[in-house]
Amino acid sequence: MNLLKRVEHSIRERTLFRRGDKILVAVSGGLDSMVLLHVLAELANASRWKLVVAHFNHELRGHSSDADERLTKKTASKLGLEFLVGRGDVKTLSRTKGVSIEMAARELRHAFLAKTAKQARSKVIATAHHADDQVELFFLRLLRGAGGEGLAGMKWKSESPVDHKVRLVRPLLDLEKSALAEFAKQAGISFREDASNRSADILRNCVRLELLPLLRRRFNPAVDKSIKRLMEIVRGEGEVVTMLAETWLANNVSCLASSSQAKVSFEECPIAVQRRIIQLQLQGIGVKSDFELVESLRLEPGKIISVGREVWVRSDGVGDVKKVFSPAIRFNDDIARVTLGNKAGETEFSGAEIFWEISANGKREIRRSVPGSETFDAEKVGGTIVLRHWHAGDRFHPIGMKSAVKLQDWFTNQKIPMARRRELILATTERGEVFWVEGLRIGERFKLGEQTQRRLVWRWIRQ
């Protein structure tokens, strides 16, 4: 009952739901979401909420995934609630897009929830994120190099990443998982354990099962409390920076200025405000921002930067960021055919000296100890290769990726400037398959393997 009161207080204090709301409750069948469902069902009558249960089957765990769905459906039926279910091929999306299983699952799940909310005529989706999730998210984003806005964590309510007309609400955000577990035990709530939550292959699990226990044991038993306090501080400071940036964008007047409200130039704004001014404009034109992109726009006015397929942006140096027409691309047509021979050789091409050596000792892979060397399966490369530069329509299958991609798109993802792209040397087989991009990656098909008989050691030096 104490937990019920805490959730009810959070909902009222932050106006998470309105009286009479139709709420789509995202329920996986696990502990967190089953507690959320029962808590909202207990509170629904007093506020005249109408609950709809939404379950997404990720089809990742076979019979276990189906059992999750059956339990969720059975629970919704017992509570007298409408039940809506969706399914998605997470593995195929992960392979097609070259993203992690977790990212693919998140994308499909959010698309389902937004679509289902529209179908149910609901403008609000309740999710079961809690305080432990916040702490784990802090470290995940810290490890990925997030800025202040990212480190601030999840908000109590935010827009759906798929439909800005639908809001996500997190009523359990200040509750620890231990409190949810105790409530489930006392209330006799059935739930299912997801075995993937113990997999060491998932970074979030490593943070929860390895990093956080180590920090609590060796450094600070109250690290969770410290992190949540830090997130709250960062969130508050971030809101101030955002307010200043929005004010500047609205009328180029800084609320830091004197009472005369004199206009302040972009260069006079604090650096944090400059960055947020650029971030907000990128969001406004539908471009995902990161630190490198923001800094390039801030420090290199006038420079045209590729941010996606046929998408380019430029800043004018006074705080204005806009999409621009694709600049004319002049490709370098230099080309050279090279016969590798049986042992070793060298050649010069486009300002680089290239050396190679072919060895019959193919199974022992050479580890790169210095920049400027790669090792390939010589049989797959063949006896004749072509050295050239990037051309329109080139495709490449980088080592470690699931499938081939357009080289232009890959350059964009790797944040390779346009001028640099035209300078890089490519090596292709006689049939035209790219197996090497200077200083970046080798082709997946050309890596050493158990069947390798001869290896090609490849080195290059820029003059």
Legacy VTK file of the C-alpha trace (Angstrom):
# vtk DataFile Version 3.0
C-alpha trace
ASCII
DATASET POLYDATA
POINTS 463 float
0.000 0.000 0.000
2.923 2.327 0.678
4.069 1.831 -2.903
0.573 2.589 -4.188
0.572 5.867 -2.301
4.025 6.801 -3.596
2.988 6.204 -7.204
-0.279 8.089 -6.712
1.653 11.007 -5.204
4.113 11.072 -8.137
1.260 11.057 -10.651
-0.548 13.949 -8.954
2.565 16.004 -8.162
3.830 15.848 -11.748
0.450 15.682 -13.512
1.495 12.520 -15.320
-2.090 11.585 -16.181
-5.293 13.579 -16.371
-8.658 12.540 -15.002
-10.449 10.384 -17.547
-7.307 9.573 -19.578
-7.207 6.484 -21.743
-3.829 4.932 -20.912
-2.001 2.383 -23.007
0.067 0.310 -20.561
3.180 -1.295 -22.076
3.467 -4.738 -20.443
6.217 -7.248 -21.226
5.236 -9.843 -18.641
8.278 -9.121 -16.462
8.289 -7.945 -12.848
8.415 -4.189 -13.513
5.611 -3.928 -16.040
3.334 -6.379 -14.206
3.648 -4.279 -11.048
2.922 -1.135 -13.083
-0.194 -2.732 -14.555
-1.562 -3.789 -11.159
-0.787 -0.425 -9.561
-2.538 1.538 -12.318
-5.481 -0.883 -12.188
-5.792 -0.185 -8.430
-5.736 3.577 -8.987
-7.829 3.711 -12.167
-11.339 3.919 -10.722
-10.693 6.977 -8.562
-9.370 8.946 -11.545
-11.690 7.360 -14.129
-8.810 6.117 -16.249
-9.454 3.542 -18.934
-6.540 1.123 -19.265
-5.546 -0.820 -22.385
-2.780 -3.448 -22.167
-0.242 -3.516 -25.012
2.266 -6.376 -25.377
4.982 -6.662 -28.021
6.344 -10.136 -28.747
9.958 -9.738 -29.917
10.082 -13.373 -31.113
13.619 -13.713 -29.740
13.175 -16.486 -27.167
10.838 -18.935 -28.904
8.421 -20.613 -26.498
9.510 -18.280 -23.672
8.401 -15.215 -25.663
5.051 -16.881 -26.350
4.685 -17.694 -22.649
5.262 -14.011 -21.808
2.452 -13.124 -24.194
0.079 -15.716 -22.702
0.676 -14.505 -19.132
0.137 -10.864 -20.106
-3.065 -11.710 -21.965
-4.341 -13.824 -19.048
-3.595 -11.023 -16.551
-5.335 -8.412 -18.702
-8.366 -10.697 -18.923
-8.483 -11.143 -15.127
-8.392 -7.378 -14.688
-11.120 -6.936 -17.299
-8.879 -4.913 -19.626
-8.563 -4.802 -23.395
-5.455 -6.601 -24.662
-3.567 -5.670 -27.836
-0.536 -7.581 -29.104
2.078 -7.052 -31.787
4.984 -9.070 -33.171
8.181 -8.146 -34.979
11.186 -9.812 -36.586
13.917 -8.197 -34.501
16.757 -10.321 -35.874
15.978 -9.432 -39.490
15.819 -5.702 -38.714
19.100 -5.940 -36.786
20.781 -7.671 -39.722
19.314 -5.333 -42.340
20.215 -2.119 -40.529
23.486 -3.337 -39.045
22.399 -2.407 -35.507
22.370 -4.347 -32.250
19.500 -6.654 -31.297
18.649 -4.252 -28.459
18.419 -1.246 -30.794
16.319 -3.152 -33.320
13.983 -4.386 -30.562
13.582 -0.862 -29.217
12.748 0.522 -32.666
10.091 -2.105 -33.385
8.626 -1.855 -29.879
8.232 1.925 -30.002
6.713 1.739 -33.497
4.183 -0.817 -32.232
3.313 1.214 -29.134
2.797 4.438 -31.094
0.659 2.668 -33.691
-1.349 0.864 -31.025
-1.914 4.053 -29.039
-3.381 5.649 -32.158
-5.506 2.571 -32.769
-6.777 2.667 -29.164
-7.315 6.453 -29.378
-4.906 7.025 -26.534
-2.423 9.882 -26.301
-0.432 8.472 -23.411
1.690 5.327 -22.979
2.725 4.166 -19.499
6.055 2.339 -19.226
7.643 0.639 -16.218
11.068 2.306 -16.150
12.270 2.707 -12.566
15.109 4.196 -10.526
17.538 1.316 -11.152
17.028 1.767 -14.894
18.036 5.417 -14.497
21.343 4.537 -12.833
22.144 1.888 -15.448
21.276 4.344 -18.214
23.642 6.933 -16.739
26.611 4.580 -17.105
25.535 3.350 -20.532
25.408 6.914 -21.812
28.596 7.877 -19.988
30.441 5.029 -21.713
29.060 6.158 -25.070
30.193 9.753 -24.543
26.810 11.429 -24.009
26.526 15.083 -23.052
24.660 16.671 -20.169
21.226 16.171 -21.693
21.883 12.447 -22.128
23.401 11.996 -18.673
20.313 13.605 -17.128
18.490 10.354 -17.909
14.840 9.699 -18.631
12.155 12.237 -17.839
8.919 11.459 -16.062
7.136 12.248 -19.320
8.411 12.791 -22.848
7.359 12.515 -26.465
7.302 9.139 -28.176
10.334 8.850 -30.497
7.899 7.735 -33.216
4.947 10.118 -32.775
5.341 13.490 -31.058
1.583 13.588 -30.446
1.894 10.626 -28.070
3.617 11.040 -24.705
5.486 8.403 -22.749
4.899 8.448 -18.990
7.053 6.686 -16.388
5.137 6.576 -13.066
7.703 4.309 -11.318
10.775 6.415 -12.051
11.670 7.119 -8.395
11.131 3.535 -7.178
13.908 0.954 -6.787
13.444 -2.495 -8.267
13.655 -4.005 -4.776
10.514 -2.083 -3.827
8.719 -3.420 -6.916
9.800 -6.964 -6.059
8.528 -6.618 -2.483
5.181 -5.259 -3.709
4.818 -8.124 -6.187
5.549 -10.627 -3.415
3.018 -9.136 -0.998
0.328 -8.729 -3.665
0.914 -12.179 -5.178
1.596 -10.785 -8.645
2.719 -13.354 -11.210
5.487 -12.402 -13.625
8.081 -14.039 -15.857
11.870 -13.781 -15.720
13.652 -12.947 -18.990
16.766 -15.144 -19.237
18.403 -12.609 -21.554
18.653 -10.229 -18.580
21.565 -12.364 -17.387
23.413 -12.451 -20.705
26.924 -10.975 -20.506
26.705 -10.119 -24.209
24.390 -7.199 -23.440
26.134 -4.069 -22.156
23.281 -3.044 -19.851
23.515 -6.416 -18.115
27.261 -5.952 -17.621
26.618 -2.585 -16.007
23.950 -4.028 -13.712
25.659 -7.319 -12.831
29.351 -6.354 -12.844
30.089 -2.610 -12.832
27.532 -1.420 -10.254
28.236 -4.208 -7.723
31.972 -3.421 -8.022
31.375 0.305 -7.426
29.149 -0.406 -4.419
31.601 -2.887 -2.927
34.923 -1.135 -3.571
34.192 2.579 -3.857
30.833 3.798 -2.562
27.982 1.707 -1.111
25.635 4.603 -1.852
26.732 5.064 -5.475
23.136 4.750 -6.722
22.045 7.657 -4.548
25.039 9.738 -5.653
24.345 9.078 -9.340
20.660 9.965 -9.027
21.587 13.204 -7.270
24.099 14.010 -10.003
21.511 13.305 -12.698
19.101 15.677 -11.002
21.753 18.419 -10.895
22.716 17.883 -14.537
19.057 17.906 -15.567
18.423 21.220 -13.805
21.493 22.876 -15.287
20.613 21.499 -18.714
17.153 23.037 -18.479
18.720 26.445 -17.813
21.018 26.106 -20.840
18.062 25.057 -23.001
16.002 28.020 -21.790
18.804 30.441 -22.662
19.260 28.853 -26.092
15.515 28.977 -26.824
15.381 32.611 -25.724
18.305 33.512 -27.978
16.730 31.709 -30.936
13.391 33.392 -30.337
14.603 36.969 -30.442
18.403 36.975 -30.135
18.044 38.445 -26.639
19.914 36.827 -23.773
18.269 36.669 -20.384
21.794 37.015 -19.040
21.956 40.520 -20.503
21.447 43.667 -18.490
18.055 45.155 -17.807
18.282 46.998 -21.119
17.995 43.570 -22.797
20.710 44.409 -25.314
21.130 41.958 -28.139
23.893 39.408 -27.662
25.768 37.870 -30.571
26.217 34.133 -30.971
29.924 34.442 -30.178
29.152 36.251 -26.907
26.946 33.402 -25.646
28.581 30.890 -23.267
29.920 27.852 -25.131
27.296 25.552 -23.574
24.548 27.850 -24.872
26.148 27.990 -28.323
26.115 24.208 -28.489
22.484 23.988 -27.394
21.487 26.662 -29.949
22.955 24.455 -32.673
21.444 21.259 -31.216
17.953 22.764 -31.115
18.185 23.878 -34.735
19.386 20.443 -35.837
16.433 18.875 -34.019
14.133 21.345 -35.745
15.279 20.246 -39.205
15.187 16.557 -38.321
18.943 15.946 -38.049
20.360 13.801 -35.254
23.178 15.648 -33.538
26.347 14.492 -31.824
29.287 16.306 -30.273
31.487 16.190 -33.390
28.756 17.560 -35.655
27.834 20.348 -33.246
31.475 21.370 -32.804
32.109 21.360 -36.545
29.149 23.669 -37.099
30.155 25.880 -34.177
33.848 26.213 -35.011
33.832 25.955 -38.807
31.170 28.341 -40.139
30.500 28.029 -43.831
31.638 24.406 -44.003
29.132 22.093 -45.678
28.768 18.854 -43.698
27.124 15.638 -44.861
24.781 14.204 -42.212
22.999 11.494 -44.173
21.964 10.374 -47.585
21.662 13.542 -49.674
21.403 15.643 -46.489
23.835 18.510 -45.830
23.975 21.246 -43.202
25.945 24.459 -42.751
26.227 27.179 -40.106
26.715 30.818 -41.002
28.909 31.778 -38.048
26.250 33.899 -36.361
24.205 31.039 -34.933
22.028 30.065 -37.895
22.064 26.410 -39.025
20.312 25.302 -42.202
20.031 22.416 -44.606
21.724 23.200 -47.910
21.676 21.755 -51.396
24.074 18.928 -52.049
27.358 20.355 -53.305
28.629 19.179 -56.631
30.851 16.148 -56.072
33.916 15.883 -58.243
35.281 12.386 -58.170
38.969 11.605 -58.601
39.312 9.404 -61.698
42.923 8.281 -61.102
43.240 4.522 -61.487
45.999 1.891 -61.561
45.967 -1.847 -62.248
48.524 -3.793 -60.234
49.730 -7.391 -60.608
50.678 -8.703 -57.180
52.850 -11.620 -58.288
53.812 -14.501 -56.023
55.993 -12.896 -53.340
56.368 -9.154 -52.849
56.249 -5.815 -54.582
55.611 -2.123 -54.301
53.968 0.703 -56.204
53.042 4.377 -55.874
49.553 5.715 -56.240
47.958 9.082 -55.484
50.659 10.247 -53.067
51.083 6.924 -51.258
53.752 4.238 -51.382
52.205 0.779 -51.163
54.112 -2.395 -50.302
52.897 -5.973 -50.211
54.149 -9.438 -49.366
52.480 -12.778 -49.956
53.188 -15.636 -47.575
52.104 -19.273 -47.642
51.703 -19.206 -43.861
48.091 -18.173 -44.112
46.564 -19.366 -40.844
48.692 -17.311 -38.466
47.156 -13.860 -38.477
49.392 -10.801 -38.151
48.142 -8.326 -35.601
48.543 -4.713 -36.574
51.136 -3.178 -34.286
51.448 0.109 -36.167
49.090 2.116 -38.348
49.391 1.565 -42.048
49.145 -2.212 -42.412
46.468 -4.813 -43.072
46.376 -8.568 -43.729
44.080 -10.303 -46.231
43.315 -13.746 -47.583
45.471 -13.645 -50.737
43.395 -16.207 -52.642
40.226 -14.145 -52.261
41.964 -10.927 -53.333
43.375 -12.545 -56.482
46.483 -11.834 -58.531
45.402 -8.512 -60.060
43.929 -5.583 -58.199
42.759 -2.076 -59.035
43.731 1.038 -57.059
41.361 3.977 -57.396
39.194 6.437 -55.450
35.560 6.549 -54.357
32.962 6.665 -57.147
29.216 7.249 -57.004
27.346 4.011 -56.309
30.306 2.158 -54.742
29.290 -0.517 -52.254
31.422 -2.019 -49.503
31.003 -4.784 -46.918
33.110 -3.633 -43.924
34.505 -6.333 -41.649
32.210 -6.951 -38.697
29.033 -5.742 -40.420
26.142 -7.965 -41.476
25.919 -6.840 -45.089
27.260 -4.470 -47.737
26.373 -0.779 -47.619
26.715 2.164 -49.945
30.186 3.581 -49.417
28.764 7.112 -49.280
26.435 6.165 -46.422
29.255 4.389 -44.592
31.515 7.443 -44.944
28.715 9.533 -43.443
28.299 7.159 -40.480
32.072 7.204 -39.932
32.016 11.033 -40.063
34.567 11.199 -42.877
34.633 14.770 -44.288
33.721 15.120 -47.950
37.173 16.341 -48.990
38.822 13.396 -47.221
36.512 10.880 -48.922
37.802 11.921 -52.327
41.431 11.505 -51.196
41.169 7.992 -49.744
42.549 5.141 -51.822
40.388 2.086 -52.480
41.627 -1.329 -53.574
39.296 -3.631 -55.469
39.543 -7.091 -56.955
39.753 -7.446 -60.711
35.956 -7.887 -60.689
35.479 -4.603 -58.836
34.748 -5.749 -55.259
36.182 -3.294 -52.710
38.405 -5.099 -50.217
40.298 -2.168 -48.652
39.565 1.466 -47.823
42.690 3.354 -46.812
43.098 3.628 -43.042
39.554 2.481 -42.277
38.412 -1.109 -42.756
39.023 -4.235 -44.790
36.232 -6.135 -46.518
34.465 -8.834 -44.508
34.935 -11.481 -47.212
38.703 -10.956 -47.359
39.637 -11.505 -43.707
41.812 -14.454 -42.671
39.977 -17.634 -41.757
40.415 -21.349 -41.122
40.532 -22.045 -44.876
43.167 -19.388 -45.615
46.195 -20.858 -47.420
48.104 -17.682 -48.284
48.044 -14.273 -46.685
48.603 -10.890 -48.257
50.373 -8.401 -45.961
49.635 -4.878 -47.149
51.406 -1.687 -45.992
51.137 1.903 -47.125
52.933 5.171 -46.370
51.682 8.628 -47.255
54.350 10.852 -48.823
LINES 1 464
463 0 1 2 3 4 5 6 7 8 9 10 11 12 13 14 15 16 17 18 19 20 21 22 23 24 25 26 27 28 29 30 31 32 33 34 35 36 37 38 39 40 41 42 43 44 45 46 47 48 49 50 51 52 53 54 55 56 57 58 59 60 61 62 63 64 65 66 67 68 69 70 71 72 73 74 75 76 77 78 79 80 81 82 83 84 85 86 87 88 89 90 91 92 93 94 95 96 97 98 99 100 101 102 103 104 105 106 107 108 109 110 111 112 113 114 115 116 117 118 119 120 121 122 123 124 125 126 127 128 129 130 131 132 133 134 135 136 137 138 139 140 141 142 143 144 145 146 147 148 149 150 151 152 153 154 155 156 157 158 159 160 161 162 163 164 165 166 167 168 169 170 171 172 173 174 175 176 177 178 179 180 181 182 183 184 185 186 187 188 189 190 191 192 193 194 195 196 197 198 199 200 201 202 203 204 205 206 207 208 209 210 211 212 213 214 215 216 217 218 219 220 221 222 223 224 225 226 227 228 229 230 231 232 233 234 235 236 237 238 239 240 241 242 243 244 245 246 247 248 249 250 251 252 253 254 255 256 257 258 259 260 261 262 263 264 265 266 267 268 269 270 271 272 273 274 275 276 277 278 279 280 281 282 283 284 285 286 287 288 289 290 291 292 293 294 295 296 297 298 299 300 301 302 303 304 305 306 307 308 309 310 311 312 313 314 315 316 317 318 319 320 321 322 323 324 325 326 327 328 329 330 331 332 333 334 335 336 337 338 339 340 341 342 343 344 345 346 347 348 349 350 351 352 353 354 355 356 357 358 359 360 361 362 363 364 365 366 367 368 369 370 371 372 373 374 375 376 377 378 379 380 381 382 383 384 385 386 387 388 389 390 391 392 393 394 395 396 397 398 399 400 401 402 403 404 405 406 407 408 409 410 411 412 413 414 415 416 417 418 419 420 421 422 423 424 425 426 427 428 429 430 431 432 433 434 435 436 437 438 439 440 441 442 443 444 445 446 447 448 449 450 451 452 453 454 455 456 457 458 459 460 461 462
